[in-house]
Amino acid sequence: MKKLKVAVLDDYQNVAHHFANWETLSENIELKVFNEYIGDNTNLSENLFDFDVLCLMRERTPLSGTLINKLPNLKLVVTSGMWNASIDSDTLKKKNIIYCGTETKIHSTAELAWALIMIGWRGLQVEIQNMKEGNWQTTIGRGLKGNTLGIFGLGKQGLQVASYAKAFGMKVIAWSHNLKQEDCEKVGVEYVTSSDLFQISDILTIHTRLSDRTLGYIDKNKLNLMKKGSVIVNTSRGPIIKELDLIKALNNNVISCAALDVYDNEPLPRDHILRKTKNLILTPHIGYVSKEAYEKFFNGYLKTIEAFINKNPINQIL
């Protein structure tokens, strides 16, 4: 049998072989791991033209319909997790390309969100840099207890963050387009309106999906509703916040701080204006980047390819 040509994309940390034993499939596949982001559709189609199988990390390289139509050998697509908004699943279905996912671990994103909340609210980034530069105390931190955490989206991630906030003695409020008051009452969170979410929150954390309704939802008007001393944290999807509106709000002290793990363009360009924006904490989309999640992802790729070879696909999304 001809070997399947398999590509693993966007393995930024070069750990594909660390988390999965690809040798178990060496008689059936030819593997190529891409450690760098390839780029636009032209480069992608040239680099991926020969491959039968693509293993994608969610929210890294998108798989558009245009790109899929330029890959004549493609038979199987595997994404980390069981949902990937950047894959054109309709085109995969039309072309009878099997589309599967992997198991995942969700706790690490909520934990990162909480770390960013603490760093942003307490002003730790400044003091950490002070110590590296030989300086001493220059800021006065703030405690979390008694302040209000607003959660935009009370799904699995939002509920985890709500539990952390309660442990720190915070008041927790929430709103999203689909959220109902009875949902909040069941978990001891106060349901508020959209306007109140922005007006009341001392810290606002985003845990909703990117959709037509949430795209650019947080704009200058929403940011202007927030308290001057407030902090906003986004570990969900970059385009939920209008990027330029956030930059202006930070530079003009409309809010005191923001912390972002997600961006409109990823990887974030080296010379991007966000890297020079004041009162802004940046991390490189590492919410799901954890040992536990990667074990599920890379072993999931392996198991899915093996099942495909055995003509018994698993974890199909379509």
Buried (B, 14 or more C-beta within 10 A) or exposed (E): EEEBBBBBBBBBEEBBBEBBEBEEBEEBBBBBBBEEEBEEBEEBBEBBEEBBBBBBBBBBBBBBBEBBBBBEEBBBBBBBBBEBEBBBBEBBEEBEBBBBBBBBBBBBBBBBBBBBBBBBBBBBBBBEEBEEEEEEEEEEEBEBEEBBBBBBBBBEBBBBBBBBBBEBEBBBBBBBEEBEEEBBEEBEBBBBEBEBBBBBBBBBBBBBBBEEEBEEBBBBEBBEBBBEBBBBBBBBBBBBBBBEBBBBBBBEEBBBBBBBBBBBEBBBEEEBEBEEBEBBBBBEBEBBBBEEBBBBBBBBBBBBBBBBBEEEBBBEBE
